[in-house]
Amino acid sequence: MTISNAERAEVLTQALPYIKKYNGKIVVVKYGGNAMINEHLKEQVMEDIVLLSLIGVKVVLVHGGGPEITDTLKRIGKESVFVDGLRVTDKETAEVVQMVLAGKINKSLVNLLELNGGRAMGLCGLDDRMILCEPKDERLGFVGSITSVNVTPIEDMLEKGYIPVVSTVGCDKKGNVYNINADTAAAYIAGALKAERLISMTDIAGILMDKDDPESLISCLDIKEAHELFEKGVISGGMIPKVECCIDAIHRGVHKVIIMDGRVPHSLLIETLTNEGAGTMVVGEKD
């Protein structure tokens, strides 16, 4: 399909109010799922982040990397064990988590952002004790429950024009390394930054009234409605902790939280620069 110059101009004109709205504002993107595994999608996500950065949006990228951690553990002959959806993390596994998240994945994302014309800097929760934590559950080993977040390193990078890329490993006061859930870390970081938006990229369209019907997408709900959907069982399974993190982020000062399908090409731009939006928006209270 050929797009005329007039049509291109119309698209740019329609984006202008949103460019004005987000210029100078902080948007935290929690990145994971298939959008992170598929190389073509990954390239598009990085392009979107660089474009947003170039038009004045202060983007902070917070990433996980569960599948890559599992693959690396398998290569060294270590089986992955999960309890309540969280990886059991002994000392050796914690070292692998740090190596994969803060090393391979983090630096590959920084490299991709740079290749697409952005300025990026990799950080992890160990830097300047950014993410301090304590054991979440003795059954899980070195899986952390966040006790405090220091966003000064992130703010310093934003001030200098970089895109901070944050891997979700943390530590306790004794220096022990912990595996941190990426949704939880993103909520804490976005809250501490008082971000305009937290965008959580997942492998589903958003919150559905009927999990088997993609057309039943809920475009917007507030905290009260979310609790009602918990009670009705509409929000269930793996969606429960994701929505709980959204609510936590709102309570911590984030203006709006989006759960959206990261498998849709350029979904970040659709969400931020068009009136269509993408996924489900969670707010404190509807206007």
C-alpha positions as a Markdown table, in Angstrom:
| # | Residue | x | y | z |
|---|---|---|---|---|
| 1 | Met | 0.0 | 0.0 | 0.0 |
| 2 | Thr | 1.4 | 3.4 | -1.1 |
| 3 | Ile | 0.9 | 6.3 | 1.3 |
| 4 | Ser | 0.7 | 9.8 | -0.2 |
| 5 | Asn | 2.6 | 12.7 | 1.2 |
| 6 | Ala | -0.7 | 14.3 | 2.3 |
| 7 | Glu | -1.5 | 11.2 | 4.3 |
| 8 | Arg | 1.9 | 11.2 | 5.9 |
| 9 | Ala | 1.4 | 14.9 | 6.8 |
| 10 | Glu | -2.0 | 14.1 | 8.3 |
| 11 | Val | -0.6 | 11.3 | 10.5 |
| 12 | Leu | 2.2 | 13.6 | 11.8 |
| 13 | Thr | -0.4 | 16.4 | 12.4 |
| 14 | Gln | -2.6 | 14.1 | 14.4 |
| 15 | Ala | 0.4 | 13.0 | 16.5 |
| 16 | Leu | 1.3 | 16.6 | 17.4 |
| 17 | Pro | -1.0 | 17.0 | 20.5 |
| 18 | Tyr | 0.4 | 13.8 | 22.0 |
| 19 | Ile | 4.0 | 14.9 | 21.3 |
| 20 | Lys | 3.2 | 18.1 | 23.2 |
| 21 | Lys | 1.6 | 16.1 | 26.0 |
| 22 | Tyr | 4.5 | 13.8 | 26.6 |
| 23 | Asn | 7.4 | 16.2 | 25.9 |
| 24 | Gly | 9.6 | 16.3 | 29.0 |
| 25 | Lys | 7.5 | 13.7 | 30.8 |
| 26 | Ile | 8.8 | 10.3 | 32.1 |
| 27 | Val | 7.4 | 7.1 | 30.6 |
| 28 | Val | 8.5 | 3.8 | 32.1 |
| 29 | Val | 8.3 | 0.8 | 29.7 |
| 30 | Lys | 8.3 | -2.7 | 31.3 |
| 31 | Tyr | 9.6 | -4.9 | 28.5 |
| 32 | Gly | 9.4 | -8.7 | 28.4 |
| 33 | Gly | 7.4 | -11.6 | 26.8 |
| 34 | Asn | 7.5 | -12.5 | 23.1 |
| 35 | Ala | 8.2 | -8.9 | 22.1 |
| 36 | Met | 11.6 | -9.6 | 23.8 |
| 37 | Ile | 12.2 | -13.0 | 22.2 |
| 38 | Asn | 11.2 | -12.2 | 18.6 |
| 39 | Glu | 14.1 | -10.4 | 17.0 |
| 40 | His | 12.0 | -8.5 | 14.5 |
| 41 | Leu | 9.6 | -7.3 | 17.3 |
| 42 | Lys | 12.6 | -6.3 | 19.4 |
| 43 | Glu | 13.9 | -4.2 | 16.7 |
| 44 | Gln | 10.6 | -2.4 | 16.3 |
| 45 | Val | 10.3 | -1.8 | 20.1 |
| 46 | Met | 13.8 | -0.2 | 20.1 |
| 47 | Glu | 12.9 | 2.0 | 17.1 |
| 48 | Asp | 9.7 | 3.2 | 19.0 |
| 49 | Ile | 11.7 | 4.0 | 22.1 |
| 50 | Val | 14.3 | 5.9 | 20.2 |
| 51 | Leu | 11.7 | 7.9 | 18.3 |
| 52 | Leu | 9.9 | 8.8 | 21.6 |
| 53 | Ser | 13.2 | 9.8 | 23.1 |
| 54 | Leu | 14.0 | 12.0 | 20.1 |
| 55 | Ile | 10.7 | 13.9 | 20.4 |
| 56 | Gly | 11.4 | 14.7 | 24.0 |
| 57 | Val | 9.9 | 11.8 | 26.0 |
| 58 | Lys | 12.0 | 10.6 | 28.9 |
| 59 | Val | 11.8 | 6.9 | 28.4 |
| 60 | Val | 13.0 | 4.4 | 31.0 |
| 61 | Leu | 13.2 | 0.8 | 29.9 |
| 62 | Val | 12.9 | -1.8 | 32.6 |
| 63 | His | 13.4 | -5.4 | 31.5 |
| 64 | Gly | 13.2 | -9.0 | 32.7 |
| 65 | Gly | 14.5 | -12.0 | 30.8 |
| 66 | Gly | 13.0 | -15.2 | 32.3 |
| 67 | Pro | 13.2 | -17.4 | 29.1 |
| 68 | Glu | 16.9 | -16.5 | 28.6 |
| 69 | Ile | 17.6 | -17.3 | 32.2 |
| 70 | Thr | 15.9 | -20.7 | 31.8 |
| 71 | Asp | 17.9 | -21.4 | 28.7 |
| 72 | Thr | 21.2 | -20.5 | 30.3 |
| 73 | Leu | 20.5 | -22.7 | 33.4 |
| 74 | Lys | 19.6 | -25.6 | 31.1 |
| 75 | Arg | 22.9 | -25.3 | 29.3 |
| 76 | Ile | 24.8 | -25.7 | 32.6 |
| 77 | Gly | 22.6 | -28.6 | 33.6 |
| 78 | Lys | 20.5 | -26.8 | 36.2 |
| 79 | Glu | 16.8 | -27.4 | 36.2 |
| 80 | Ser | 14.4 | -24.4 | 36.7 |
| 81 | Val | 12.0 | -24.8 | 39.6 |
| 82 | Phe | 9.0 | -22.5 | 40.2 |
| 83 | Val | 6.8 | -21.9 | 43.2 |
| 84 | Asp | 3.7 | -19.8 | 42.7 |
| 85 | Gly | 5.0 | -18.7 | 39.4 |
| 86 | Leu | 8.4 | -17.4 | 40.8 |
| 87 | Arg | 11.7 | -19.0 | 40.1 |
| 88 | Val | 13.4 | -20.8 | 43.0 |
| 89 | Thr | 16.8 | -19.0 | 43.2 |
| 90 | Asp | 19.7 | -20.5 | 45.0 |
| 91 | Lys | 23.2 | -18.9 | 45.2 |
| 92 | Glu | 24.3 | -20.3 | 41.8 |
| 93 | Thr | 21.0 | -19.4 | 40.1 |
| 94 | Ala | 21.3 | -15.8 | 41.5 |
| 95 | Glu | 24.8 | -15.6 | 39.8 |
| 96 | Val | 23.3 | -16.8 | 36.5 |
| 97 | Val | 20.4 | -14.2 | 36.8 |
| 98 | Gln | 22.9 | -11.4 | 37.4 |
| 99 | Met | 25.0 | -12.5 | 34.4 |
| 100 | Val | 22.1 | -12.9 | 32.0 |
| 101 | Leu | 20.0 | -9.8 | 33.1 |
| 102 | Ala | 22.7 | -7.3 | 34.0 |
| 103 | Gly | 25.1 | -8.6 | 31.4 |
| 104 | Lys | 23.9 | -10.2 | 28.1 |
| 105 | Ile | 20.4 | -8.9 | 27.9 |
| 106 | Asn | 21.0 | -5.4 | 29.3 |
| 107 | Lys | 23.9 | -4.7 | 27.0 |
| 108 | Ser | 22.3 | -6.2 | 23.9 |
| 109 | Leu | 19.3 | -3.8 | 24.4 |
| 110 | Val | 21.7 | -0.8 | 25.0 |
| 111 | Asn | 23.5 | -1.8 | 21.8 |
| 112 | Leu | 20.2 | -2.0 | 19.8 |
| 113 | Leu | 19.0 | 1.4 | 21.0 |
| 114 | Glu | 22.4 | 2.9 | 20.0 |
| 115 | Leu | 22.2 | 1.2 | 16.6 |
| 116 | Asn | 18.8 | 2.8 | 16.0 |
| 117 | Gly | 20.1 | 6.3 | 16.8 |
| 118 | Gly | 19.5 | 6.5 | 20.5 |
| 119 | Arg | 21.7 | 7.2 | 23.5 |
| 120 | Ala | 21.4 | 4.5 | 26.0 |
| 121 | Met | 23.0 | 3.5 | 29.3 |
| 122 | Gly | 22.7 | 0.2 | 31.1 |
| 123 | Leu | 21.9 | 0.0 | 34.8 |
| 124 | Cys | 20.9 | -2.6 | 37.3 |
| 125 | Gly | 19.5 | -2.7 | 40.8 |
| 126 | Leu | 23.1 | -3.1 | 42.2 |
| 127 | Asp | 24.2 | 0.3 | 40.8 |
| 128 | Asp | 24.3 | 2.8 | 43.7 |
| 129 | Arg | 22.1 | 0.3 | 45.6 |
| 130 | Met | 19.2 | 1.2 | 43.3 |
| 131 | Ile | 17.0 | -1.7 | 44.4 |
| 132 | Leu | 17.4 | -2.8 | 48.0 |
| 133 | Cys | 15.4 | -5.9 | 49.0 |
| 134 | Glu | 14.9 | -8.7 | 51.5 |
| 135 | Pro | 14.0 | -12.4 | 51.0 |
| 136 | Lys | 10.4 | -12.7 | 49.8 |
| 137 | Asp | 9.9 | -16.3 | 50.9 |
| 138 | Glu | 12.3 | -18.7 | 52.3 |
| 139 | Arg | 11.1 | -21.4 | 49.9 |
| 140 | Leu | 12.3 | -19.2 | 47.0 |
| 141 | Gly | 15.8 | -18.5 | 48.2 |
| 142 | Phe | 17.3 | -15.4 | 46.7 |
| 143 | Val | 14.1 | -13.9 | 45.3 |
| 144 | Gly | 13.7 | -10.4 | 46.6 |
| 145 | Ser | 10.9 | -8.3 | 48.0 |
| 146 | Ile | 11.8 | -4.7 | 47.4 |
| 147 | Thr | 12.3 | -2.5 | 50.5 |
| 148 | Ser | 13.5 | 0.7 | 48.9 |
| 149 | Val | 14.3 | 2.2 | 45.5 |
| 150 | Asn | 16.9 | 4.8 | 44.7 |
| 151 | Val | 16.2 | 6.4 | 41.4 |
| 152 | Thr | 19.0 | 9.0 | 41.5 |
| 153 | Pro | 21.1 | 7.0 | 38.9 |
| 154 | Ile | 18.1 | 6.9 | 36.5 |
| 155 | Glu | 17.4 | 10.6 | 37.0 |
| 156 | Asp | 21.1 | 11.4 | 36.3 |
| 157 | Met | 20.9 | 9.5 | 33.0 |
| 158 | Leu | 17.7 | 11.1 | 32.0 |
| 159 | Glu | 19.1 | 14.6 | 32.7 |
| 160 | Lys | 22.1 | 13.8 | 30.5 |
| 161 | Gly | 19.8 | 12.7 | 27.6 |
| 162 | Tyr | 20.3 | 9.0 | 27.9 |
| 163 | Ile | 17.7 | 6.2 | 27.8 |
| 164 | Pro | 18.2 | 4.3 | 31.0 |
| 165 | Val | 18.0 | 0.5 | 30.5 |
| 166 | Val | 17.4 | -1.2 | 33.9 |
| 167 | Ser | 17.8 | -4.9 | 34.6 |
| 168 | Thr | 15.9 | -6.2 | 37.6 |
| 169 | Val | 18.4 | -7.6 | 40.0 |
| 170 | Gly | 18.7 | -6.2 | 43.5 |
| 171 | Cys | 20.6 | -6.7 | 46.7 |
| 172 | Asp | 20.3 | -6.6 | 50.4 |
| 173 | Lys | 22.4 | -4.6 | 52.8 |
| 174 | Lys | 24.9 | -7.5 | 53.0 |
| 175 | Gly | 25.4 | -7.4 | 49.3 |
| 176 | Asn | 23.6 | -10.7 | 48.5 |
| 177 | Val | 22.2 | -10.6 | 44.9 |
| 178 | Tyr | 18.4 | -11.2 | 44.4 |
| 179 | Asn | 16.2 | -12.0 | 41.5 |
| 180 | Ile | 13.4 | -9.3 | 41.3 |
| 181 | Asn | 10.1 | -9.7 | 39.5 |
| 182 | Ala | 10.2 | -7.2 | 36.6 |
| 183 | Asp | 6.6 | -6.0 | 36.9 |
| 184 | Thr | 7.2 | -5.3 | 40.6 |
| 185 | Ala | 10.5 | -3.5 | 39.9 |
| 186 | Ala | 8.9 | -1.4 | 37.2 |
| 187 | Ala | 6.0 | -0.3 | 39.4 |
| 188 | Tyr | 8.4 | 0.8 | 42.2 |
| 189 | Ile | 10.7 | 2.6 | 39.8 |
| 190 | Ala | 7.8 | 4.3 | 37.9 |
| 191 | Gly | 6.3 | 5.3 | 41.3 |
| 192 | Ala | 9.5 | 6.8 | 42.6 |
| 193 | Leu | 10.0 | 8.7 | 39.4 |
| 194 | Lys | 6.3 | 9.9 | 39.5 |
| 195 | Ala | 6.1 | 8.8 | 35.9 |
| 196 | Glu | 3.4 | 10.1 | 33.6 |
| 197 | Arg | 2.8 | 6.5 | 32.4 |
| 198 | Leu | 3.9 | 2.9 | 33.1 |
| 199 | Ile | 3.5 | 0.8 | 30.0 |
| 200 | Ser | 3.6 | -3.0 | 30.7 |
| 201 | Met | 4.3 | -5.0 | 27.5 |
| 202 | Thr | 2.8 | -8.5 | 27.8 |
| 203 | Asp | 1.7 | -11.4 | 25.5 |
| 204 | Ile | -2.0 | -10.6 | 25.7 |
| 205 | Ala | -4.2 | -7.7 | 24.4 |
| 206 | Gly | -4.9 | -6.4 | 27.9 |
| 207 | Ile | -7.6 | -7.3 | 30.5 |
| 208 | Leu | -10.4 | -9.2 | 28.9 |
| 209 | Met | -14.0 | -9.7 | 30.3 |
| 210 | Asp | -13.8 | -13.1 | 28.7 |
| 211 | Lys | -10.3 | -14.6 | 28.5 |
| 212 | Asp | -11.4 | -16.6 | 25.4 |
| 213 | Asp | -12.7 | -13.6 | 23.5 |
| 214 | Pro | -10.2 | -11.0 | 22.3 |
| 215 | Glu | -13.1 | -8.7 | 21.4 |
| 216 | Ser | -14.0 | -8.3 | 25.1 |
| 217 | Leu | -11.0 | -6.1 | 25.9 |
| 218 | Ile | -11.6 | -3.6 | 28.7 |
| 219 | Ser | -10.1 | -0.3 | 27.4 |
| 220 | Cys | -10.1 | 1.5 | 30.8 |
| 221 | Leu | -10.8 | 0.7 | 34.4 |
| 222 | Asp | -10.1 | 2.3 | 37.8 |
| 223 | Ile | -8.8 | 0.7 | 41.0 |
| 224 | Lys | -12.3 | 0.2 | 42.4 |
| 225 | Glu | -13.4 | -1.7 | 39.2 |
| 226 | Ala | -10.2 | -3.7 | 39.2 |
| 227 | His | -11.0 | -5.0 | 42.7 |
| 228 | Glu | -14.5 | -5.9 | 41.6 |
| 229 | Leu | -13.1 | -7.9 | 38.7 |
| 230 | Phe | -10.7 | -9.7 | 41.1 |
| 231 | Glu | -13.8 | -10.8 | 43.2 |
| 232 | Lys | -15.7 | -11.9 | 40.1 |
| 233 | Gly | -12.7 | -14.0 | 38.9 |
| 234 | Val | -12.5 | -12.0 | 35.7 |
| 235 | Ile | -8.9 | -11.1 | 36.6 |
| 236 | Ser | -7.3 | -14.4 | 37.4 |
| 237 | Gly | -4.2 | -16.5 | 37.1 |
| 238 | Gly | -1.0 | -14.8 | 35.9 |
| 239 | Met | -3.0 | -11.6 | 35.3 |
| 240 | Ile | -3.6 | -11.1 | 39.1 |
| 241 | Pro | 0.0 | -10.1 | 40.0 |
| 242 | Lys | 0.3 | -7.9 | 36.8 |
| 243 | Val | -2.8 | -5.9 | 37.7 |
| 244 | Glu | -1.7 | -5.7 | 41.4 |
| 245 | Cys | 1.5 | -4.1 | 40.2 |
| 246 | Cys | -0.6 | -1.6 | 38.2 |
| 247 | Ile | -2.6 | -0.7 | 41.2 |
| 248 | Asp | 0.6 | -0.4 | 43.3 |
| 249 | Ala | 2.1 | 1.9 | 40.7 |
| 250 | Ile | -0.9 | 4.2 | 40.8 |
| 251 | His | -0.8 | 4.3 | 44.6 |
| 252 | Arg | 2.9 | 5.2 | 44.3 |
| 253 | Gly | 2.2 | 8.2 | 42.1 |
| 254 | Val | 2.1 | 7.0 | 38.5 |
| 255 | His | -0.6 | 8.8 | 36.6 |
| 256 | Lys | -1.7 | 6.0 | 34.3 |
| 257 | Val | -0.7 | 2.4 | 33.7 |
| 258 | Ile | -1.2 | 0.5 | 30.5 |
| 259 | Ile | -1.2 | -3.3 | 30.0 |
| 260 | Met | -0.8 | -4.0 | 26.3 |
| 261 | Asp | 0.2 | -6.6 | 23.8 |
| 262 | Gly | 3.9 | -6.2 | 22.9 |
| 263 | Arg | 3.4 | -8.6 | 20.0 |
| 264 | Val | 1.6 | -5.9 | 18.0 |
| 265 | Pro | 4.1 | -4.0 | 15.8 |
| 266 | His | 4.8 | -0.5 | 17.0 |
| 267 | Ser | 2.3 | -0.8 | 19.8 |
| 268 | Leu | 4.3 | 1.7 | 21.9 |
| 269 | Leu | 3.7 | 4.4 | 19.2 |
| 270 | Ile | 0.0 | 3.5 | 18.8 |
| 271 | Glu | -0.4 | 3.9 | 22.6 |
| 272 | Thr | 1.5 | 7.1 | 23.1 |
| 273 | Leu | 1.0 | 9.1 | 19.8 |
| 274 | Thr | -2.5 | 8.2 | 18.6 |
| 275 | Asn | -6.0 | 8.5 | 20.0 |
| 276 | Glu | -6.7 | 4.8 | 19.5 |
| 277 | Gly | -4.4 | 3.7 | 22.3 |
| 278 | Ala | -3.6 | 0.0 | 22.9 |
| 279 | Gly | -4.5 | -2.5 | 25.6 |
| 280 | Thr | -6.1 | -1.7 | 29.0 |
| 281 | Met | -5.5 | 1.6 | 30.8 |
| 282 | Val | -5.6 | 1.5 | 34.6 |
| 283 | Val | -6.3 | 4.7 | 36.5 |
| 284 | Gly | -6.8 | 5.7 | 40.1 |
| 285 | Glu | -10.3 | 7.0 | 39.5 |
| 286 | Lys | -12.2 | 7.7 | 36.3 |
| 287 | Asp | -13.0 | 11.3 | 35.4 |
